Amino acid sequence: MKLHQAVSPAIHQFAKIIDENNISIPAIADKSGVDYSTIHTWFRKNSPTLINFESVLQAIGYELVIREIDADD
């Protein structure tokens, strides 16, 4: 999947997950309740809302986690 260079690292990781697992955007849209066109625009220019991103991740068996930055990173 071709991504715009300015999309966030989270979207890059999301794209990698769906590519590696051969999950279609229409299937994700159906399961998550987030419109196909909304998800599709994340790869080109628009950032997802937090609630939409969480819904899509949950639909594919993932969750968003906030963790403290390790000083060694």
N, CA, C and O atoms as a CHARMM CRD file, in Angstrom:
* protein
*
  292
    1    1 MET  N      0.84200  -1.17600   0.00000 PROA 1      0.00000
    2    1 MET  CA     0.00000   0.00000   0.00000 PROA 1      0.00000
    3    1 MET  C      0.89100   1.24500   0.00000 PROA 1      0.00000
    4    1 MET  O      1.81800   1.35700   0.80300 PROA 1      0.00000
    5    2 LYS  N      0.60400   2.15500  -0.89000 PROA 2      0.00000
    6    2 LYS  CA     1.39400   3.37700  -0.99000 PROA 2      0.00000
    7    2 LYS  C      0.85500   4.41300  -0.00700 PROA 2      0.00000
    8    2 LYS  O     -0.34000   4.70800   0.01200 PROA 2      0.00000
    9    3 LEU  N      1.75300   4.95700   0.80400 PROA 3      0.00000
   10    3 LEU  CA     1.38000   5.94200   1.81200 PROA 3      0.00000
   11    3 LEU  C      2.01100   7.28400   1.49900 PROA 3      0.00000
   12    3 LEU  O      3.12400   7.35700   0.97700 PROA 3      0.00000
   13    4 HSD  N      1.29700   8.33300   1.82200 PROA 4      0.00000
   14    4 HSD  CA     1.85500   9.67900   1.70200 PROA 4      0.00000
   15    4 HSD  C      2.96200   9.80700   2.73500 PROA 4      0.00000
   16    4 HSD  O      2.85200   9.26300   3.83300 PROA 4      0.00000
   17    5 GLN  N      4.01600  10.51400   2.39700 PROA 5      0.00000
   18    5 GLN  CA     5.17700  10.61800   3.28800 PROA 5      0.00000
   19    5 GLN  C      4.86700  11.29700   4.61500 PROA 5      0.00000
   20    5 GLN  O      5.59500  11.09000   5.58700 PROA 5      0.00000
   21    6 ALA  N      3.80900  12.10200   4.68500 PROA 6      0.00000
   22    6 ALA  CA     3.51700  12.86100   5.89300 PROA 6      0.00000
   23    6 ALA  C      2.60300  12.12900   6.88300 PROA 6      0.00000
   24    6 ALA  O      2.31900  12.66700   7.95300 PROA 6      0.00000
   25    7 VAL  N      2.13300  10.91700   6.55500 PROA 7      0.00000
   26    7 VAL  CA     1.24400  10.23400   7.49300 PROA 7      0.00000
   27    7 VAL  C      2.01600   9.79000   8.73300 PROA 7      0.00000
   28    7 VAL  O      3.22900   9.58500   8.68800 PROA 7      0.00000
   29    8 SER  N      1.30300   9.64900   9.81300 PROA 8      0.00000
   30    8 SER  CA     1.93700   9.34500  11.10000 PROA 8      0.00000
   31    8 SER  C      2.51700   7.93300  11.14000 PROA 8      0.00000
   32    8 SER  O      2.09800   7.06000  10.38000 PROA 8      0.00000
   33    9 PRO  N      3.47600   7.71600  12.02800 PROA 9      0.00000
   34    9 PRO  CA     4.03300   6.36800  12.19900 PROA 9      0.00000
   35    9 PRO  C      2.95900   5.34200  12.58400 PROA 9      0.00000
   36    9 PRO  O      3.06600   4.17000  12.22300 PROA 9      0.00000
   37   10 ALA  N      1.93500   5.77600  13.30900 PROA 10     0.00000
   38   10 ALA  CA     0.85900   4.85300  13.69800 PROA 10     0.00000
   39   10 ALA  C      0.11800   4.34700  12.47100 PROA 10     0.00000
   40   10 ALA  O     -0.26100   3.17700  12.41600 PROA 10     0.00000
   41   11 ILE  N     -0.09300   5.21100  11.48900 PROA 11     0.00000
   42   11 ILE  CA    -0.76500   4.79300  10.25800 PROA 11     0.00000
   43   11 ILE  C      0.14100   3.88500   9.43900 PROA 11     0.00000
   44   11 ILE  O     -0.33600   2.93900   8.81300 PROA 11     0.00000
   45   12 HSD  N      1.43800   4.16100   9.43500 PROA 12     0.00000
   46   12 HSD  CA     2.38200   3.25700   8.76600 PROA 12     0.00000
   47   12 HSD  C      2.30200   1.86000   9.37700 PROA 12     0.00000
   48   12 HSD  O      2.28600   0.86100   8.65800 PROA 12     0.00000
   49   13 GLN  N      2.25200   1.79700  10.70000 PROA 13     0.00000
   50   13 GLN  CA     2.18000   0.50400  11.37700 PROA 13     0.00000
   51   13 GLN  C      0.84000  -0.17500  11.08300 PROA 13     0.00000
   52   13 GLN  O      0.79700  -1.38300  10.84900 PROA 13     0.00000
   53   14 PHE  N     -0.23300   0.58100  11.09400 PROA 14     0.00000
   54   14 PHE  CA    -1.55700   0.04800  10.77000 PROA 14     0.00000
   55   14 PHE  C     -1.56500  -0.53500   9.35500 PROA 14     0.00000
   56   14 PHE  O     -2.06900  -1.63800   9.14100 PROA 14     0.00000
   57   15 ALA  N     -1.01000   0.19900   8.39600 PROA 15     0.00000
   58   15 ALA  CA    -0.95100  -0.26400   7.01300 PROA 15     0.00000
   59   15 ALA  C     -0.14600  -1.55600   6.91000 PROA 15     0.00000
   60   15 ALA  O     -0.52200  -2.47000   6.17500 PROA 15     0.00000
   61   16 LYS  N      0.94500  -1.63000   7.63600 PROA 16     0.00000
   62   16 LYS  CA     1.77900  -2.83600   7.62500 PROA 16     0.00000
   63   16 LYS  C      1.00200  -4.03700   8.16500 PROA 16     0.00000
   64   16 LYS  O      1.07900  -5.13600   7.61500 PROA 16     0.00000
   65   17 ILE  N      0.25900  -3.81800   9.24000 PROA 17     0.00000
   66   17 ILE  CA    -0.53300  -4.90300   9.84200 PROA 17     0.00000
   67   17 ILE  C     -1.58800  -5.41500   8.86800 PROA 17     0.00000
   68   17 ILE  O     -1.74100  -6.62400   8.69300 PROA 17     0.00000
   69   18 ILE  N     -2.30900  -4.50300   8.23900 PROA 18     0.00000
   70   18 ILE  CA    -3.37400  -4.97700   7.34100 PROA 18     0.00000
   71   18 ILE  C     -2.79700  -5.59500   6.06900 PROA 18     0.00000
   72   18 ILE  O     -3.39100  -6.51700   5.50900 PROA 18     0.00000
   73   19 ASP  N     -1.65400  -5.10300   5.61100 PROA 19     0.00000
   74   19 ASP  CA    -1.00800  -5.71800   4.44500 PROA 19     0.00000
   75   19 ASP  C     -0.52200  -7.12800   4.77000 PROA 19     0.00000
   76   19 ASP  O     -0.77300  -8.06900   4.01800 PROA 19     0.00000
   77   20 GLU  N      0.17300  -7.26200   5.89200 PROA 20     0.00000
   78   20 GLU  CA     0.74300  -8.56500   6.27300 PROA 20     0.00000
   79   20 GLU  C     -0.33600  -9.61200   6.55400 PROA 20     0.00000
   80   20 GLU  O     -0.12000 -10.80700   6.35700 PROA 20     0.00000
   81   21 ASN  N     -1.49500  -9.15000   7.01700 PROA 21     0.00000
   82   21 ASN  CA    -2.57600 -10.07200   7.36100 PROA 21     0.00000
   83   21 ASN  C     -3.66300 -10.14500   6.29300 PROA 21     0.00000
   84   21 ASN  O     -4.69900 -10.78200   6.48200 PROA 21     0.00000
   85   22 ASN  N     -3.40200  -9.47400   5.15900 PROA 22     0.00000
   86   22 ASN  CA    -4.33100  -9.49800   4.03300 PROA 22     0.00000
   87   22 ASN  C     -5.76200  -9.13500   4.45200 PROA 22     0.00000
   88   22 ASN  O     -6.72500  -9.81600   4.09900 PROA 22     0.00000
   89   23 ILE  N     -5.86700  -8.04100   5.21500 PROA 23     0.00000
   90   23 ILE  CA    -7.16800  -7.55900   5.67900 PROA 23     0.00000
   91   23 ILE  C     -7.58400  -6.40300   4.77500 PROA 23     0.00000
   92   23 ILE  O     -6.80900  -5.47000   4.56300 PROA 23     0.00000
   93   24 SER  N     -8.78300  -6.46100   4.25000 PROA 24     0.00000
   94   24 SER  CA    -9.24000  -5.41000   3.34200 PROA 24     0.00000
   95   24 SER  C     -9.84600  -4.23400   4.10900 PROA 24     0.00000
   96   24 SER  O    -10.41300  -4.39700   5.18900 PROA 24     0.00000
   97   25 ILE  N     -9.71000  -3.07000   3.52900 PROA 25     0.00000
   98   25 ILE  CA   -10.31200  -1.87800   4.13500 PROA 25     0.00000
   99   25 ILE  C    -11.84000  -2.01500   4.19800 PROA 25     0.00000
  100   25 ILE  O    -12.42700  -1.65500   5.21800 PROA 25     0.00000
  101   26 PRO  N    -12.51200  -2.52400   3.14500 PROA 26     0.00000
  102   26 PRO  CA   -13.96300  -2.70300   3.26900 PROA 26     0.00000
  103   26 PRO  C    -14.36600  -3.61200   4.43900 PROA 26     0.00000
  104   26 PRO  O    -15.36900  -3.35800   5.10600 PROA 26     0.00000
  105   27 ALA  N    -13.58900  -4.66300   4.68300 PROA 27     0.00000
  106   27 ALA  CA   -13.89200  -5.55200   5.80700 PROA 27     0.00000
  107   27 ALA  C    -13.71400  -4.82800   7.13500 PROA 27     0.00000
  108   27 ALA  O    -14.51600  -4.99300   8.05400 PROA 27     0.00000
  109   28 ILE  N    -12.66200  -4.02800   7.22900 PROA 28     0.00000
  110   28 ILE  CA   -12.41900  -3.25000   8.45100 PROA 28     0.00000
  111   28 ILE  C    -13.53800  -2.23500   8.65700 PROA 28     0.00000
  112   28 ILE  O    -14.03400  -2.06300   9.77100 PROA 28     0.00000
  113   29 ALA  N    -13.92800  -1.57200   7.58900 PROA 29     0.00000
  114   29 ALA  CA   -14.99600  -0.57300   7.67100 PROA 29     0.00000
  115   29 ALA  C    -16.29300  -1.22000   8.14600 PROA 29     0.00000
  116   29 ALA  O    -16.99200  -0.67500   9.00100 PROA 29     0.00000
  117   30 ASP  N    -16.60500  -2.37500   7.58900 PROA 30     0.00000
  118   30 ASP  CA   -17.83100  -3.07000   7.96500 PROA 30     0.00000
  119   30 ASP  C    -17.82900  -3.45600   9.43900 PROA 30     0.00000
  120   30 ASP  O    -18.82100  -3.26000  10.14000 PROA 30     0.00000
  121   31 LYS  N    -16.71900  -4.00100   9.90200 PROA 31     0.00000
  122   31 LYS  CA   -16.63000  -4.47600  11.27700 PROA 31     0.00000
  123   31 LYS  C    -16.52000  -3.33600  12.29200 PROA 31     0.00000
  124   31 LYS  O    -17.03500  -3.44200  13.40500 PROA 31     0.00000
  125   32 SER  N    -15.85200  -2.25300  11.90800 PROA 32     0.00000
  126   32 SER  CA   -15.60500  -1.15800  12.85400 PROA 32     0.00000
  127   32 SER  C    -16.70500  -0.10500  12.87400 PROA 32     0.00000
  128   32 SER  O    -16.86800   0.60700  13.86500 PROA 32     0.00000
  129   33 GLY  N    -17.46300  -0.00500  11.77800 PROA 33     0.00000
  130   33 GLY  CA   -18.45900   1.04700  11.67400 PROA 33     0.00000
  131   33 GLY  C    -17.89100   2.37400  11.19700 PROA 33     0.00000
  132   33 GLY  O    -18.60300   3.37600  11.14900 PROA 33     0.00000
  133   34 VAL  N    -16.60400   2.38300  10.84400 PROA 34     0.00000
  134   34 VAL  CA   -15.95500   3.58500  10.31300 PROA 34     0.00000
  135   34 VAL  C    -16.00900   3.49900   8.78900 PROA 34     0.00000
  136   34 VAL  O    -15.63500   2.47900   8.21000 PROA 34     0.00000
  137   35 ASP  N    -16.46700   4.54900   8.15100 PROA 35     0.00000
  138   35 ASP  CA   -16.66200   4.55100   6.70700 PROA 35     0.00000
  139   35 ASP  C    -15.36600   4.23400   5.95000 PROA 35     0.00000
  140   35 ASP  O    -14.28000   4.67100   6.33100 PROA 35     0.00000
  141   36 TYR  N    -15.51600   3.46400   4.87200 PROA 36     0.00000
  142   36 TYR  CA   -14.37200   3.09800   4.02700 PROA 36     0.00000
  143   36 TYR  C    -13.58100   4.32600   3.59500 PROA 36     0.00000
  144   36 TYR  O    -12.35500   4.34000   3.70300 PROA 36     0.00000
  145   37 SER  N    -14.26400   5.34800   3.11200 PROA 37     0.00000
  146   37 SER  CA   -13.55700   6.53100   2.60100 PROA 37     0.00000
  147   37 SER  C    -12.79000   7.24400   3.70700 PROA 37     0.00000
  148   37 SER  O    -11.73300   7.82300   3.45600 PROA 37     0.00000
  149   38 THR  N    -13.30700   7.20600   4.91100 PROA 38     0.00000
  150   38 THR  CA   -12.60600   7.80300   6.05000 PROA 38     0.00000
  151   38 THR  C    -11.28200   7.08900   6.29100 PROA 38     0.00000
  152   38 THR  O    -10.23600   7.72400   6.42800 PROA 38     0.00000
  153   39 ILE  N    -11.34100   5.76700   6.34100 PROA 39     0.00000
  154   39 ILE  CA   -10.11800   4.97800   6.56600 PROA 39     0.00000
  155   39 ILE  C     -9.13700   5.19000   5.41900 PROA 39     0.00000
  156   39 ILE  O     -7.94300   5.38800   5.64400 PROA 39     0.00000
  157   40 HSD  N     -9.64000   5.14800   4.20000 PROA 40     0.00000
  158   40 HSD  CA    -8.78100   5.28100   3.02600 PROA 40     0.00000
  159   40 HSD  C     -8.01300   6.60700   3.02200 PROA 40     0.00000
  160   40 HSD  O     -6.85400   6.64500   2.61000 PROA 40     0.00000
  161   41 THR  N     -8.64200   7.68400   3.47200 PROA 41     0.00000
  162   41 THR  CA    -7.95300   8.98700   3.46400 PROA 41     0.00000
  163   41 THR  C     -6.81400   9.05800   4.46600 PROA 41     0.00000
  164   41 THR  O     -5.93400   9.90800   4.33000 PROA 41     0.00000
  165   42 TRP  N     -6.80700   8.20100   5.45700 PROA 42     0.00000
  166   42 TRP  CA    -5.71100   8.20800   6.43200 PROA 42     0.00000
  167   42 TRP  C     -4.37100   7.90800   5.76600 PROA 42     0.00000
  168   42 TRP  O     -3.33400   8.38000   6.23100 PROA 42     0.00000
  169   43 PHE  N     -4.37700   7.14300   4.70200 PROA 43     0.00000
  170   43 PHE  CA    -3.14300   6.75100   4.03000 PROA 43     0.00000
  171   43 PHE  C     -2.61000   7.83400   3.10000 PROA 43     0.00000
  172   43 PHE  O     -1.46500   7.76400   2.65300 PROA 43     0.00000
  173   44 ARG  N     -3.42800   8.82200   2.81100 PROA 44     0.00000
  174   44 ARG  CA    -3.03500   9.86700   1.87200 PROA 44     0.00000
  175   44 ARG  C     -2.76300  11.20100   2.53200 PROA 44     0.00000
  176   44 ARG  O     -1.74900  11.83700   2.24600 PROA 44     0.00000
  177   45 LYS  N     -3.65900  11.63900   3.41800 PROA 45     0.00000
  178   45 LYS  CA    -3.47400  12.98200   3.94000 PROA 45     0.00000
  179   45 LYS  C     -4.08200  13.23200   5.29800 PROA 45     0.00000
  180   45 LYS  O     -3.48300  13.94300   6.10400 PROA 45     0.00000
  181   46 ASN  N     -5.23300  12.68700   5.58500 PROA 46     0.00000
  182   46 ASN  CA    -5.95300  13.01600   6.81200 PROA 46     0.00000
  183   46 ASN  C     -5.55100  12.12100   7.96700 PROA 46     0.00000
  184   46 ASN  O     -5.33600  10.92300   7.78600 PROA 46     0.00000
  185   47 SER  N     -5.45100  12.69300   9.14000 PROA 47     0.00000
  186   47 SER  CA    -5.20000  11.92000  10.34800 PROA 47     0.00000
  187   47 SER  C     -6.52300  11.43800  10.92000 PROA 47     0.00000
  188   47 SER  O     -7.52100  12.15500  10.85500 PROA 47     0.00000
  189   48 PRO  N     -6.54300  10.25100  11.47300 PROA 48     0.00000
  190   48 PRO  CA    -7.79500   9.74700  12.04700 PROA 48     0.00000
  191   48 PRO  C     -8.12800  10.43900  13.36800 PROA 48     0.00000
  192   48 PRO  O     -7.24300  10.92300  14.07200 PROA 48     0.00000
  193   49 THR  N     -9.41300  10.47500  13.68500 PROA 49     0.00000
  194   49 THR  CA    -9.77700  10.87300  15.03500 PROA 49     0.00000
  195   49 THR  C     -9.41600   9.71100  15.95000 PROA 49     0.00000
  196   49 THR  O     -9.33200   8.56700  15.50400 PROA 49     0.00000
  197   50 LEU  N     -9.20900   9.99500  17.19000 PROA 50     0.00000
  198   50 LEU  CA    -8.82100   8.95300  18.13100 PROA 50     0.00000
  199   50 LEU  C     -9.89100   7.87300  18.23000 PROA 50     0.00000
  200   50 LEU  O     -9.56600   6.68600  18.22700 PROA 50     0.00000
  201   51 ILE  N    -11.14700   8.25900  18.31600 PROA 51     0.00000
  202   51 ILE  CA   -12.22600   7.27200  18.44800 PROA 51     0.00000
  203   51 ILE  C    -12.31800   6.38000  17.21400 PROA 51     0.00000
  204   51 ILE  O    -12.55000   5.17800  17.33900 PROA 51     0.00000
  205   52 ASN  N    -12.13800   6.95000  16.02800 PROA 52     0.00000
  206   52 ASN  CA   -12.17500   6.13400  14.80700 PROA 52     0.00000
  207   52 ASN  C    -10.98400   5.19000  14.73700 PROA 52     0.00000
  208   52 ASN  O    -11.13400   4.02800  14.35700 PROA 52     0.00000
  209   53 PHE  N     -9.80700   5.67600  15.09800 PROA 53     0.00000
  210   53 PHE  CA    -8.61800   4.83000  15.05000 PROA 53     0.00000
  211   53 PHE  C     -8.74300   3.67700  16.04700 PROA 53     0.00000
  212   53 PHE  O     -8.39900   2.53800  15.73000 PROA 53     0.00000
  213   54 GLU  N     -9.22900   3.97100  17.23900 PROA 54     0.00000
  214   54 GLU  CA    -9.42600   2.91300  18.22700 PROA 54     0.00000
  215   54 GLU  C    -10.44900   1.88600  17.74300 PROA 54     0.00000
  216   54 GLU  O    -10.25900   0.68600  17.94100 PROA 54     0.00000
  217   55 SER  N    -11.52200   2.34200  17.11500 PROA 55     0.00000
  218   55 SER  CA   -12.54600   1.42200  16.59700 PROA 55     0.00000
  219   55 SER  C    -11.98200   0.50700  15.52400 PROA 55     0.00000
  220   55 SER  O    -12.26000  -0.69200  15.51400 PROA 55     0.00000
  221   56 VAL  N    -11.19200   1.06900  14.62300 PROA 56     0.00000
  222   56 VAL  CA   -10.58700   0.28900  13.54300 PROA 56     0.00000
  223   56 VAL  C     -9.56900  -0.70300  14.10400 PROA 56     0.00000
  224   56 VAL  O     -9.53900  -1.86200  13.68800 PROA 56     0.00000
  225   57 LEU  N     -8.74400  -0.26100  15.03700 PROA 57     0.00000
  226   57 LEU  CA    -7.78000  -1.18000  15.63400 PROA 57     0.00000
  227   57 LEU  C     -8.48400  -2.32900  16.34400 PROA 57     0.00000
  228   57 LEU  O     -8.08200  -3.48500  16.21600 PROA 57     0.00000
  229   58 GLN  N     -9.52700  -2.01000  17.08500 PROA 58     0.00000
  230   58 GLN  CA   -10.27100  -3.04600  17.79200 PROA 58     0.00000
  231   58 GLN  C    -10.88100  -4.04200  16.80700 PROA 58     0.00000
  232   58 GLN  O    -10.93300  -5.23900  17.09000 PROA 58     0.00000
  233   59 ALA  N    -11.33800  -3.55900  15.66400 PROA 59     0.00000
  234   59 ALA  CA   -11.94500  -4.42600  14.65000 PROA 59     0.00000
  235   59 ALA  C    -10.95900  -5.44900  14.09200 PROA 59     0.00000
  236   59 ALA  O    -11.36600  -6.51400  13.62800 PROA 59     0.00000
  237   60 ILE  N     -9.66300  -5.13100  14.13500 PROA 60     0.00000
  238   60 ILE  CA    -8.66000  -6.07700  13.62900 PROA 60     0.00000
  239   60 ILE  C     -7.89100  -6.77200  14.75500 PROA 60     0.00000
  240   60 ILE  O     -6.89800  -7.45700  14.51200 PROA 60     0.00000
  241   61 GLY  N     -8.36600  -6.58300  15.99200 PROA 61     0.00000
  242   61 GLY  CA    -7.77500  -7.29500  17.12300 PROA 61     0.00000
  243   61 GLY  C     -6.60000  -6.60500  17.77400 PROA 61     0.00000
  244   61 GLY  O     -5.75600  -7.26100  18.38600 PROA 61     0.00000
  245   62 TYR  N     -6.53100  -5.29300  17.65300 PROA 62     0.00000
  246   62 TYR  CA    -5.44800  -4.51900  18.26200 PROA 62     0.00000
  247   62 TYR  C     -6.02800  -3.43300  19.14800 PROA 62     0.00000
  248   62 TYR  O     -7.21800  -3.12600  19.07900 PROA 62     0.00000
  249   63 GLU  N     -5.17300  -2.85400  19.98300 PROA 63     0.00000
  250   63 GLU  CA    -5.57300  -1.72700  20.80800 PROA 63     0.00000
  251   63 GLU  C     -4.46500  -0.68400  20.83300 PROA 63     0.00000
  252   63 GLU  O     -3.29300  -0.99700  20.62700 PROA 63     0.00000
  253   64 LEU  N     -4.84800   0.54000  21.08300 PROA 64     0.00000
  254   64 LEU  CA    -3.90100   1.63500  21.19000 PROA 64     0.00000
  255   64 LEU  C     -3.45000   1.72400  22.63900 PROA 64     0.00000
  256   64 LEU  O     -4.27600   1.71700  23.55100 PROA 64     0.00000
  257   65 VAL  N     -2.14400   1.80700  22.85500 PROA 65     0.00000
  258   65 VAL  CA    -1.58900   1.84900  24.19800 PROA 65     0.00000
  259   65 VAL  C     -0.71500   3.09100  24.34800 PROA 65     0.00000
  260   65 VAL  O      0.06800   3.42700  23.46000 PROA 65     0.00000
  261   66 ILE  N     -0.86200   3.75500  25.46700 PROA 66     0.00000
  262   66 ILE  CA    -0.01000   4.89800  25.79000 PROA 66     0.00000
  263   66 ILE  C      0.98900   4.43400  26.83800 PROA 66     0.00000
  264   66 ILE  O      0.61300   3.87700  27.86900 PROA 66     0.00000
  265   67 ARG  N      2.24700   4.66600  26.56400 PROA 67     0.00000
  266   67 ARG  CA     3.27300   4.26600  27.52400 PROA 67     0.00000
  267   67 ARG  C      4.29700   5.38100  27.67800 PROA 67     0.00000
  268   67 ARG  O      4.46700   6.22500  26.79900 PROA 67     0.00000
  269   68 GLU  N      4.96000   5.35800  28.79800 PROA 68     0.00000
  270   68 GLU  CA     5.99500   6.35200  29.07500 PROA 68     0.00000
  271   68 GLU  C      7.17900   6.10600  28.15100 PROA 68     0.00000
  272   68 GLU  O      7.53800   4.96400  27.86500 PROA 68     0.00000
  273   69 ILE  N      7.77000   7.18800  27.69700 PROA 69     0.00000
  274   69 ILE  CA     8.94800   7.09700  26.83600 PROA 69     0.00000
  275   69 ILE  C     10.14100   6.69600  27.67800 PROA 69     0.00000
  276   69 ILE  O     10.42400   7.31600  28.70300 PROA 69     0.00000
  277   70 ASP  N     10.83500   5.66400  27.24800 PROA 70     0.00000
  278   70 ASP  CA    12.03000   5.20300  27.92500 PROA 70     0.00000
  279   70 ASP  C     13.15500   6.20000  27.64200 PROA 70     0.00000
  280   70 ASP  O     13.36400   6.58600  26.49200 PROA 70     0.00000
  281   71 ALA  N     13.86600   6.60800  28.65900 PROA 71     0.00000
  282   71 ALA  CA    14.95500   7.58500  28.51200 PROA 71     0.00000
  283   71 ALA  C     16.04200   7.08100  27.58800 PROA 71     0.00000
  284   71 ALA  O     16.78600   7.88500  27.02700 PROA 71     0.00000
  285   72 ASP  N     16.15800   5.76200  27.41000 PROA 72     0.00000
  286   72 ASP  CA    17.18600   5.19100  26.55400 PROA 72     0.00000
  287   72 ASP  C     16.78300   5.15200  25.08700 PROA 72     0.00000
  288   72 ASP  O     17.60800   4.83700  24.23000 PROA 72     0.00000
  289   73 ASP  N     15.51900   5.46800  24.78500 PROA 73     0.00000
  290   73 ASP  CA    15.03300   5.42500  23.39000 PROA 73     0.00000
  291   73 ASP  C     15.55500   6.56400  22.58500 PROA 73     0.00000
  292   73 ASP  O     15.24400   6.67500  21.39900 PROA 73     0.00000
